[in-house]
Amino acid sequence: MKQDCKYDFMKPCEKGRNAFPPQHQDRQPGFEYCMNPLPVSECGRQSHKLAHKTALITGGDSGIGRAVAYDFVKEGASVAIVYYDEKTDAMDTARRIEELGGKPLLLCGDLKDIDFVKYCIDETIACFGKLDILVNNHAVQFVQRSILDISPEQLEFTFRNNVFSFFYLIQSALPHMKKDSCIINTTSVTAYQGNQDLIDYSSTKGAIVALTRSLSLSLAEKGIRVNGVAPGPIWTPLIPASYSAKEVASFGCETSPVPMKRAGQPCEVSPCYVFLASDDSSYMTGQVLHPNGGTIVGS
């Protein structure tokens, strides 16, 4: 689905004006096609920084993952898209990738299942012959007002989905990755400033920062770079799937407020991934980029 980049979304929030129409979805991680307005996935950039590269992008059906997929294809990469069960969003993404000249590989399943993870890597290799870029991007979050409300089941589910699966993907992908390959992990601003209503989610994102830094040291001699991106509040399906309609209406302004007084769009984050996947960042590993609307974090 082609979507022109309009800069209305860059207008700061004003008092008495909703950031987004009130809305809520009753499941995780949410459906992009149900959102109003649709997230902006493209901002008109195109070159060939990733020519002849193959990337696997998790959570690539929507949100940040979709925007990354579009930018990667515009830069010349072949892409495999892993998604949970959001078929309509995945098919929309695939159609747009085909319009851009790509031939996407769609992989549907649960990344908490190590056998499915291995299947994704094997299918990517079988389809494209190699794997140069691994983007670990999928996540869930469940709002709880107190740590006492986080059940053992929720805690384990969140860590298995947000952290364990990253390990599974890296372990399965590494045997196929060569010098100059790279791994990009999506963490979050919550790893740095915390979030009182997303304690378990924020903890997984802190773990991903530590994973990124530790793995970068481990793989430096192999010439494989490992970096991360820590987005702030971005308009993705995870937002209406997490917050009440009232909170969604003020997202980026009162809910998760930022100095720029608005939520970001996926296409404002995806260039970070292009940079980290390309030779432009050849002297960077173990680092995290912060497209977060102006929130100052440690590092």
PyMOL commands that set and color helices and strands:
alter all, ss='L'
color gray80, all
select helices_A, chain A and resi 7-10+32-34+63-74+87-99+114-128+147-149+152-176+190-193+199-222+245-249+266-268+270-277+279-281
alter helices_A, ss='H'
color red, helices_A
select strands_A, chain A and resi 54-58+78-83+105-108+133-136+182-186+225-229+288-289
alter strands_A, ss='S'
color yellow, strands_A
deselect
rebuild
show_as cartoon
